[in-house]
Amino acid sequence: MKGTKKSFRSLSQTIHSLLGFKNEATSTWANTVCDIIKSLPPTADYENDLDDSANDHDDDLDAFLISKIHGELAALNEEVSRLDAQRRRVLNEFLQLKGNIRVFCRIRPTIEGEKCSHLRPVIPVDSNGVLLNFTENKTKLYNFDKVLHPVSSQDEVFSEIEPVIKSALDGYNVCILAYGQTGTGKTFTMAQMKGYEGRNPGFSGVVPRTIEALFKQAADGTIRIFLASACLKFTSVISKICSYPKQERQPILCHLDIDTSFKSKTSYLQSFHPNRPNGGIAIDNLVSIQVSNFNHAISLYKLGSQLRSTASTNSNKSSSRSHCMIRISMTCSDATARRKITNKIWMVDLGGSERVLKTKAWGRRFEEGKAINLSLSALGDVINALQRKNSHIPYRNSKLTQVLKDSLGEDSKTLMLVHVSPKEEDLCETVCSLNFALRLRSIHLGKTESNEAREMREGVMTDLQREMQKIEDNRDKLRIEIKNLNQKLESLTKTSSGSNPKLDGLLSSLKVLQPNADEITAMPPKPKIPSFMKPTVCSTRKSETGHQTSYKKASRPTRKKQLPFSRAESVSFPIKGMTESYSGSSISRASCLIGLNEGDNDTEFSQDTDFSSISVSESNHFLYSHDDKINSSSYAHEKKRVPAIPTPVKKSKANEQMEKRKSTSGKRTEYKFTKTVSKTPRSLSRPDVKFAGEASRFEYNSSIPSTGSTKSMTGVDDSSIEGDICCRIMPCDSISETSHQDDYVNIVDGMAISQVLTCETKDLEAYELKDDLPANIPTWDVNSCAIGLKEVSEVRTPKFPSIDDFVLKDSTKLSSETCANAQTKGFSDILKENIMILYSIVLLGLGFESLGFEHDFFQALKS
Ligand SMILES: Nc1ncnc2c1ncn2[C@@H]1O[C@H](COP(=O)(O)OP(=O)(O)OP(=O)(O)O)[C@@H](O)[C@H]1O
């Protein structure tokens, strides 16, 4: 209690100095009290592990405990790594016994509306055999690694597949292929989503279950543990691809990237280009979207599924007319044990393998069927060649095998799920499917495996499976221990750094009520902003993206200082004589047109001209594109505002060579360009002309003669400004070419734009501009080009009205919302202040009490 006593001694003095608190219960007072409480040592009531008698040695004990826990954690982590390695080895052995290429057969149950034939053509014999009944006397037995009976649930199917999926986490590429005739349940096995939509929870297919399992791996502490030891990053990528014959549609639909590395959560798009240097698969138009949780992944997966091409065929109402491929790739980087490895899981719902003649397809369906069968045949050839260990593997025979190349070869596990129909009429297709599957399997295992050998193999496999389960259980236990220790460590570290959870809560309550001192000083005086001047969605968005100075930080400059580069809230001004439709349309920032001169007056602005690169860096940019011919009346209605996102700029040759020299003297900023910049707009009234907005201040190079011959309002005399860039502020085609040449020049010369604000129109009528405004404030709106241009042209240093320049003219015209706000505000402010003081006092008392001061504290307060 040494520390507490010491603090208490100083506490009574401090409290004496604060005794006038009844009168002085201000925010500063509350903050001071907060600081005092914060400086007090923590009590030991939440340190359950420590003996009370050891309080004097808190720090030493904490340090001792922390180092002990660190040691334990290191040992446990080491043990987990060892178990992981062991599990990998066992799994590998298990999978090797099972074979790198395994073939399962799933028999679909008879579904509603289907007639059961007298002769059951497909009979599952045991867990490995399927008997085909051709006639009563003629049967044929097919053996597979596993036969999934018609009654097998989706759970059972996934439990068989799960070990293969797990092997992907251990560095293998995995390929799971669903093969079979149309309507045999391939999509049901792979992509069934019902379980995730609240219906038939057990129905969900392999893909959603795999995604779930992967995220489970990320959430069950595995990843956290590795991250804690800073040696493992874990990223998964899912791709969804649909391939179509003859490139009829975009072959690639969706690529999802699951990020489980707890790093960046931002989304990104990424295209995979052909001939990637790392030799990976080149997939055009493959879009990669980084996702961070299961739901996000599933929603994107569903989206991709919707895009899959399906059509009604003779055999299936909604038959998949494509191969649907899902790729999950994982990048594990384990700095201590392994190098960075990227593994993939391909899950492919192959198109129906039926003969085209059977489906009686024609036209496009016929082409699709042919394409599907060709690629399936190519797939068979590749697997066949792999099984035979041929020197040449014909991957290039189809797109399908090209894409799957790195997941079909060595160091990968392939699982073929052959689906068959129970119907008699499908017997021919069933035979084809089973023969295809048998061809793959028999090559791997050899036809000669005896029953004894098989039983022995299966016995070993069962043992290995048990061993693996034991290892996984142990590993899970260790992970829980590690988690607990980490929590303990966290609380100890917090304690030793002097924070008290109770106090933290208390203080944060106080802080909620009291803005901190910094905030108070940094905040500008509360502006009485008319509601119509509040930032618009657009300006807020821009400030979020860092294009604007934040409101908090911006000190309120004088009106003159504000001109050149200050942030402009969005507001527009009431324009005398303007109709309501004009006032409703407004423009954020002044529009500024940069004329780029290249000696060809007839050249129009190209669509991809980069305005933002020319604008001053402090500016926010908008591109205004005209949808129609501009004229003074239609301009406001026709324009379309598009934020110019500062995306990678397509640099024109001219812009690249353009050197921007900025010299600010007073309010004037000069830009000099060393090279002639391309393209001058031929006509401002062209629908494709764009206006780069928000020039804080644009001026043309002084080398342009102020009386320079302006060919027209729509262009600049090339000869006079060769090598320079010219900045035009307001476009207007209502001013004729001849009579207003000078206007144009004047605008260019010395023009400054500032604070153009957009308004919500609801309160516009209640306000008006003050009468005593300086004469150089132009009352124009960019919507009224003609007025604006004329008036601005007369002003050398134009100044736009700021918030202060408005006065409330008619409060009855305020919107009901604004009135309601105004009425409730005063009362709520007073109430809030009072509650704040009361609450502060109560919390203060509680705070001291929680520190164990109790009686002493109140004594001190009394004295
Ligand atoms: N194991 C099963 N249990 C219950 N219903 C099933 C099962 N397998 C398939 N079905 C049903 O059979 C119908 C056809 O299945 P599905 O669309 O998955 O076939 P498919 O092989 O993917 O066909 P296609 O190749 O034409 O896309 C669906 O209505 C599906 O719900």
The ligand as an ORCA input file, in Angstrom:
! r2SCAN-3c Opt
* xyz 0 1
  N     -28.007    -36.776    -53.040
  C     -29.139    -36.140    -53.402
  N     -30.156    -36.057    -52.555
  C     -31.285    -35.393    -52.906
  N     -31.481    -34.804    -54.101
  C     -30.481    -34.833    -54.979
  C     -29.251    -35.481    -54.691
  N     -28.452    -35.364    -55.763
  C     -29.146    -34.656    -56.669
  N     -30.344    -34.324    -56.206
  C     -31.366    -33.540    -56.935
  O     -31.293    -33.922    -58.288
  C     -31.508    -32.822    -59.149
  C     -30.376    -32.654    -60.133
  O     -29.217    -32.416    -59.417
  P     -28.080    -31.442    -59.935
  O     -28.634    -30.235    -60.579
  O     -27.157    -31.253    -58.809
  O     -27.436    -32.306    -61.055
  P     -26.158    -32.018    -61.923
  O     -25.424    -33.277    -62.073
  O     -25.406    -30.874    -61.339
  O     -26.766    -31.589    -63.293
  P     -26.087    -30.695    -64.428
  O     -24.841    -31.354    -64.834
  O     -27.092    -30.665    -65.509
  O     -25.883    -29.382    -63.791
  C     -31.663    -31.631    -58.241
  O     -33.004    -31.365    -58.083
  C     -31.077    -32.074    -56.937
  O     -31.680    -31.450    -55.843
*
